[in-house]
């Protein structure tokens, strides 16, 4: 817990809940993560994964609402601390069920 004292008053840093979203870039690929900033086509995500290939969802819309039904067949690389997508063309807010599903997909690596 982070605290700071100003004029004898102790303040505690509040954890800010961020929305978990799927962002489709024009050329940058598709990512899922916690949206930290959105400014025009620039979107910053924290704790983000690239959605390279998914199985068990017909579209990103279904993925954002229901998650995947074939997690072992998905190709989602490791999570990164932060990514800035400069060419966002679509932002889809996810459900808690979909977030859990995306985060539960095993890390794909070569």
Backbone as ProteinMPNN parsed JSONL, in Angstrom:
{"seq_chain_A": "XXXXXXXXXXXXXXXXXXXXXXXXXXXXXXXXXXXXXXXXXXXXXXXXXXXXXXXXXXXXXXXXXXXXXXXXXXXXXXXXXXXXXXXXXXXXXXXXXXXXXXXXXXXXXX", "coords_chain_A": {"N_chain_A": [[0.845, -1.167, 0.0], [0.628, 2.184, -0.887], [1.423, 5.232, 0.628], [1.167, 8.738, 1.442], [2.17, 11.642, 3.221], [0.82, 14.746, 3.792], [0.941, 17.889, 5.076], [0.558, 16.764, 7.606], [-1.513, 14.999, 7.194], [-2.369, 11.75, 6.29], [-2.454, 10.16, 3.192], [-3.849, 7.595, 1.225], [-3.017, 5.639, -1.547], [-5.369, 5.006, -4.008], [-6.611, 2.117, -5.536], [-7.24, 1.993, -8.9], [-9.822, 0.875, -10.839], [-9.684, -0.519, -14.006], [-11.039, -0.736, -17.298], [-11.333, -3.816, -19.018], [-10.429, -4.545, -22.214], [-10.734, -5.33, -25.731], [-8.657, -4.499, -28.337], [-8.513, -3.694, -31.658], [-6.078, -3.202, -33.971], [-5.222, -1.276, -36.893], [-2.97, -2.073, -38.348], [-1.433, -3.124, -36.406], [-2.198, -5.487, -35.179], [-4.218, -7.428, -32.865], [-5.174, -6.871, -29.516], [-5.688, -7.68, -26.035], [-6.452, -6.236, -22.946], [-6.028, -4.144, -19.992], [-7.455, -1.049, -20.261], [-5.724, 1.898, -20.165], [-5.376, 4.401, -21.24], [-6.96, 6.38, -23.72], [-6.813, 8.065, -26.637], [-7.911, 9.446, -29.32], [-6.815, 7.567, -32.016], [-4.912, 6.33, -30.574], [-4.237, 3.986, -28.135], [-3.565, 2.922, -24.901], [-2.649, 0.017, -23.267], [-2.525, -1.961, -20.328], [-1.007, -4.829, -18.831], [-1.315, -6.637, -21.031], [-2.24, -8.866, -23.716], [-1.369, -10.186, -26.879], [-3.682, -11.11, -29.297], [-3.25, -13.493, -31.205], [-4.282, -15.737, -32.567], [-7.469, -17.164, -32.357], [-9.695, -19.67, -31.116], [-12.899, -21.038, -31.098], [-14.585, -18.895, -30.932], [-16.596, -16.909, -32.93], [-16.088, -14.324, -33.753], [-14.476, -11.174, -32.911], [-16.32, -9.813, -31.412], [-17.927, -11.837, -30.255], [-15.907, -13.093, -28.813], [-15.303, -11.061, -26.974], [-17.618, -11.017, -25.467], [-18.173, -13.686, -24.614], [-15.808, -15.109, -24.396], [-13.4, -17.711, -25.147], [-14.034, -21.005, -26.431], [-12.329, -23.037, -26.947], [-9.669, -23.054, -25.53], [-7.131, -24.307, -25.56], [-6.422, -24.393, -28.197], [-5.953, -21.823, -28.947], [-3.788, -19.049, -29.789], [-2.208, -17.106, -27.934], [0.279, -15.069, -27.067], [2.681, -14.342, -24.379], [1.87, -12.155, -21.62], [2.332, -8.624, -21.647], [3.723, -5.836, -19.878], [2.922, -3.247, -20.657], [1.445, -1.8, -23.554], [1.361, 0.34, -26.355], [-0.925, 1.126, -28.656], [-0.973, 2.444, -31.75], [-2.664, 2.679, -33.87], [-5.452, 2.186, -33.517], [-8.555, 0.83, -34.467], [-10.812, -0.235, -33.497], [-12.434, -0.692, -30.415], [-13.439, -2.889, -28.011], [-15.38, -3.475, -25.263], [-15.073, -5.864, -22.684], [-16.721, -8.678, -21.085], [-16.722, -9.825, -17.646], [-16.584, -12.641, -17.686], [-15.498, -13.181, -20.225], [-13.014, -11.928, -19.956], [-11.788, -13.511, -17.964], [-11.638, -15.904, -19.375], [-9.909, -15.226, -21.533], [-7.584, -14.511, -20.133], [-7.054, -16.978, -19.083], [-6.127, -18.568, -21.123], [-3.553, -20.724, -22.188], [-0.106, -19.705, -22.36], [1.189, -19.078, -25.517], [4.018, -20.06, -27.249], [7.009, -20.185, -29.222]], "CA_chain_A": [[0.0, 0.0, 0.0], [1.404, 3.408, -0.985], [0.832, 6.356, 1.347], [1.932, 9.984, 1.456], [1.697, 12.542, 4.265], [0.851, 16.156, 3.409], [0.439, 18.718, 6.179], [0.15, 15.915, 8.72], [-2.618, 14.105, 6.813], [-1.891, 10.605, 5.51], [-3.303, 9.791, 2.075], [-3.582, 6.243, 0.732], [-3.255, 5.513, -2.984], [-6.541, 4.217, -4.337], [-6.501, 1.283, -6.724], [-8.221, 2.394, -9.899], [-10.252, -0.234, -11.682], [-9.693, -0.154, -15.409], [-11.822, -1.619, -18.149], [-10.61, -4.802, -19.811], [-10.936, -4.354, -23.569], [-10.042, -5.871, -26.904], [-8.37, -3.415, -29.282], [-8.045, -4.14, -32.969], [-5.305, -2.177, -34.659], [-5.289, -1.338, -38.348], [-1.831, -2.884, -38.787], [-0.693, -3.571, -35.226], [-2.748, -6.729, -34.655], [-5.3, -7.311, -31.893], [-4.701, -7.034, -28.146], [-6.64, -7.611, -24.93], [-5.788, -5.758, -21.743], [-6.675, -3.094, -19.215], [-7.275, 0.231, -20.942], [-5.199, 2.948, -19.309], [-5.528, 5.69, -21.917], [-7.523, 6.365, -25.073], [-6.738, 9.408, -27.211], [-8.037, 9.253, -30.77], [-6.472, 6.209, -32.43], [-3.879, 5.816, -29.679], [-4.775, 3.315, -26.954], [-2.552, 2.304, -24.052], [-3.153, -1.102, -22.477], [-1.655, -2.524, -19.305], [-1.207, -6.273, -18.659], [-1.952, -6.943, -22.313], [-1.83, -10.019, -24.523], [-1.699, -10.144, -28.303], [-4.592, -12.191, -29.677], [-2.71, -13.901, -32.493], [-5.252, -16.645, -33.187], [-8.394, -17.687, -31.355], [-10.559, -20.769, -31.536], [-14.058, -21.156, -30.232], [-15.374, -17.663, -30.991], [-16.762, -16.594, -34.349], [-15.629, -12.97, -34.044], [-14.006, -10.458, -31.734], [-17.495, -9.477, -30.611], [-18.253, -13.007, -29.445], [-14.786, -13.267, -27.896], [-15.439, -10.056, -25.919], [-18.79, -11.303, -24.643], [-18.22, -15.045, -24.087], [-14.497, -15.723, -24.309], [-13.142, -18.774, -26.109], [-14.458, -22.327, -25.961], [-11.222, -23.955, -27.218], [-8.461, -22.32, -25.126], [-5.89, -25.017, -25.897], [-6.126, -24.173, -29.611], [-5.683, -20.398, -29.164], [-2.395, -18.626, -29.807], [-2.064, -15.834, -27.246], [1.601, -15.016, -26.434], [2.766, -13.885, -22.992], [1.388, -10.833, -21.261], [3.328, -7.566, -21.511], [3.344, -4.849, -18.869], [2.205, -2.147, -21.301], [1.588, -1.653, -25.001], [0.679, 1.506, -26.91], [-1.391, 0.826, -30.006], [-1.052, 3.757, -32.395], [-3.586, 2.669, -35.011], [-6.68, 1.493, -33.113], [-9.747, 1.046, -35.288], [-11.954, -0.803, -32.788], [-12.279, -1.002, -28.994], [-14.607, -3.637, -27.554], [-15.351, -3.746, -23.831], [-15.337, -7.278, -22.452], [-17.421, -9.09, -19.874], [-15.83, -10.528, -16.717], [-16.43, -14.029, -18.154], [-14.564, -13.174, -21.352], [-11.682, -11.605, -19.43], [-11.275, -14.711, -17.302], [-11.341, -16.86, -20.437], [-8.708, -14.761, -22.254], [-6.442, -14.619, -19.229], [-6.83, -18.387, -18.797], [-5.543, -19.269, -22.269], [-2.133, -20.972, -21.967], [0.823, -18.866, -23.145], [1.684, -19.704, -26.751], [5.375, -19.631, -27.58], [7.761, -21.06, -30.147]], "C_chain_A": [[0.896, 1.238, 0.0], [0.678, 4.522, -0.245], [1.75, 7.559, 1.224], [1.322, 10.875, 2.533], [1.895, 13.972, 3.782], [0.209, 16.954, 4.535], [-0.12, 17.866, 7.315], [-1.009, 14.976, 8.425], [-2.063, 13.011, 5.922], [-2.925, 10.242, 4.442], [-2.868, 8.419, 1.569], [-3.928, 6.196, -0.744], [-4.434, 4.571, -3.222], [-6.265, 3.391, -5.583], [-7.618, 1.66, -7.676], [-8.553, 1.182, -10.761], [-10.302, 0.242, -13.123], [-10.516, -1.17, -16.185], [-10.906, -2.566, -18.907], [-11.235, -4.786, -21.198], [-10.143, -5.184, -24.575], [-9.883, -4.708, -27.87], [-7.837, -4.023, -30.565], [-7.336, -2.974, -33.626], [-5.428, -2.356, -36.162], [-4.178, -2.226, -38.897], [-1.105, -3.535, -37.617], [-1.18, -4.882, -34.636], [-3.85, -6.426, -33.646], [-4.761, -7.653, -30.511], [-5.874, -7.039, -27.188], [-5.868, -7.147, -23.707], [-6.6, -4.685, -21.051], [-6.396, -1.743, -19.866], [-6.891, 1.313, -19.935], [-5.472, 4.319, -19.912], [-6.098, 5.459, -23.307], [-7.552, 7.804, -25.57], [-6.746, 9.269, -28.722], [-7.765, 7.807, -31.124], [-5.403, 5.579, -31.542], [-4.522, 5.253, -28.407], [-3.62, 2.664, -26.198], [-3.216, 1.229, -23.204], [-2.09, -1.543, -21.489], [-2.004, -4.008, -19.167], [-1.919, -6.854, -19.888], [-1.374, -8.189, -22.973], [-2.24, -9.787, -25.966], [-2.604, -11.336, -28.591], [-4.223, -12.602, -31.095], [-3.697, -14.763, -33.259], [-6.17, -17.154, -32.087], [-9.272, -18.761, -31.969], [-11.723, -20.849, -30.562], [-14.827, -19.861, -30.059], [-15.41, -17.243, -32.457], [-16.176, -15.235, -34.725], [-15.065, -12.347, -32.774], [-15.169, -10.071, -30.826], [-17.879, -10.636, -29.698], [-17.149, -13.262, -28.416], [-14.914, -12.306, -26.713], [-16.607, -10.336, -24.984], [-18.703, -12.649, -23.926], [-16.852, -15.668, -23.84], [-14.351, -16.802, -25.358], [-13.628, -20.108, -25.545], [-13.384, -23.386, -26.212], [-9.895, -23.302, -26.816], [-7.152, -22.996, -25.513], [-5.478, -24.799, -27.345], [-5.822, -22.711, -29.936], [-4.187, -20.129, -29.132], [-2.322, -17.202, -29.258], [-0.69, -15.842, -26.573], [1.521, -14.457, -25.004], [2.228, -12.459, -22.836], [2.562, -9.862, -21.203], [2.802, -6.515, -20.54], [2.513, -3.714, -19.474], [2.456, -2.161, -22.796], [0.798, -0.41, -25.417], [0.346, 1.174, -28.358], [-1.67, 2.168, -30.674], [-2.102, 3.832, -33.495], [-4.892, 1.933, -34.701], [-7.845, 1.853, -34.033], [-11.002, 0.509, -34.594], [-11.569, -1.079, -31.344], [-13.565, -1.677, -28.551], [-14.434, -3.918, -26.063], [-15.768, -5.198, -23.601], [-16.173, -7.484, -21.191], [-16.401, -9.723, -18.926], [-15.584, -11.988, -17.125], [-15.412, -14.109, -19.281], [-13.147, -12.872, -20.872], [-11.039, -12.832, -18.786], [-10.852, -15.759, -18.327], [-10.047, -16.484, -21.17], [-7.472, -14.923, -21.381], [-6.086, -16.081, -18.933], [-6.237, -19.188, -19.948], [-4.049, -19.48, -22.011], [-1.267, -20.104, -22.878], [1.33, -19.673, -24.327], [3.08, -19.158, -27.014], [6.015, -20.629, -28.512], [9.151, -21.231, -29.659]], "O_chain_A": [[1.825, 1.328, 0.803], [-0.517, 4.742, -0.447], [2.941, 7.429, 0.941], [0.108, 10.869, 2.738], [3.001, 14.362, 3.408], [-0.942, 16.712, 4.898], [-1.142, 18.204, 7.912], [-1.444, 14.234, 9.306], [-1.38, 13.281, 4.934], [-4.103, 10.044, 4.737], [-1.677, 8.12, 1.494], [-4.995, 6.653, -1.154], [-4.472, 3.464, -2.685], [-5.744, 3.907, -6.573], [-8.794, 1.648, -7.31], [-7.667, 0.551, -11.337], [-10.889, 1.281, -13.425], [-10.663, -2.32, -15.77], [-9.839, -2.172, -19.38], [-12.441, -4.992, -21.339], [-9.044, -5.664, -24.298], [-10.85, -4.015, -28.187], [-6.852, -4.761, -30.566], [-7.91, -1.901, -33.815], [-5.703, -3.453, -36.646], [-4.407, -3.032, -39.798], [-0.255, -4.403, -37.817], [-0.603, -5.349, -33.654], [-4.352, -5.305, -33.581], [-3.991, -8.6, -30.349], [-6.928, -6.476, -27.481], [-4.756, -7.612, -23.458], [-7.712, -4.359, -21.465], [-5.241, -1.341, -20.006], [-7.625, 1.602, -18.99], [-5.761, 5.278, -19.197], [-5.769, 4.482, -23.981], [-8.229, 8.657, -24.995], [-5.712, 9.004, -29.335], [-8.414, 6.908, -30.59], [-5.032, 4.422, -31.741], [-5.251, 5.95, -27.701], [-2.805, 1.948, -26.78], [-4.204, 1.481, -22.516], [-0.897, -1.5, -21.786], [-3.155, -4.399, -19.361], [-2.977, -7.474, -19.782], [-0.198, -8.519, -22.815], [-3.317, -9.26, -26.243], [-2.311, -12.454, -28.166], [-4.808, -12.121, -32.065], [-3.926, -14.552, -34.45], [-5.708, -17.532, -31.01], [-9.552, -18.76, -33.167], [-11.543, -20.739, -29.35], [-15.635, -19.738, -29.138], [-14.383, -17.224, -33.136], [-15.808, -15.014, -35.879], [-15.167, -12.924, -31.692], [-15.014, -10.008, -29.607], [-18.127, -10.44, -28.508], [-17.438, -13.609, -27.271], [-14.661, -12.693, -25.573], [-16.58, -9.929, -23.823], [-19.106, -12.76, -22.768], [-16.757, -16.67, -23.132], [-15.085, -16.818, -26.346], [-13.633, -20.314, -24.331], [-13.513, -24.516, -25.739], [-9.07, -23.022, -27.686], [-6.16, -22.312, -25.768], [-4.313, -24.995, -27.692], [-5.47, -22.391, -31.071], [-3.419, -20.879, -28.529], [-2.369, -16.227, -30.008], [-0.506, -16.56, -25.59], [0.442, -14.146, -24.499], [2.15, -11.686, -23.791], [3.655, -10.224, -20.766], [1.593, -6.329, -20.4], [1.526, -3.273, -18.884], [3.551, -2.494, -23.249], [-0.288, -0.146, -24.901], [1.24, 0.968, -29.179], [-2.512, 2.936, -30.208], [-2.402, 4.914, -33.999], [-5.38, 1.152, -35.518], [-8.084, 3.022, -34.333], [-12.12, 0.763, -35.042], [-10.504, -1.634, -31.076], [-14.651, -1.115, -28.693], [-13.448, -4.531, -25.654], [-16.695, -5.698, -24.239], [-16.31, -6.59, -20.355], [-15.321, -10.118, -19.365], [-14.486, -12.507, -16.925], [-14.562, -14.999, -19.293], [-12.188, -13.493, -21.332], [-9.876, -13.141, -19.045], [-9.828, -16.421, -18.161], [-9.19, -17.339, -21.397], [-6.439, -15.414, -21.837], [-4.948, -16.384, -18.574], [-5.884, -20.354, -19.776], [-3.346, -18.534, -21.656], [-1.639, -19.806, -24.012], [1.829, -20.788, -24.176], [3.297, -17.946, -27.004], [5.604, -21.788, -28.577], [9.946, -21.928, -30.291]]}, "name": "protein", "num_of_chains": 1, "seq": "XXXXXXXXXXXXXXXXXXXXXXXXXXXXXXXXXXXXXXXXXXXXXXXXXXXXXXXXXXXXXXXXXXXXXXXXXXXXXXXXXXXXXXXXXXXXXXXXXXXXXXXXXXXXXX"}
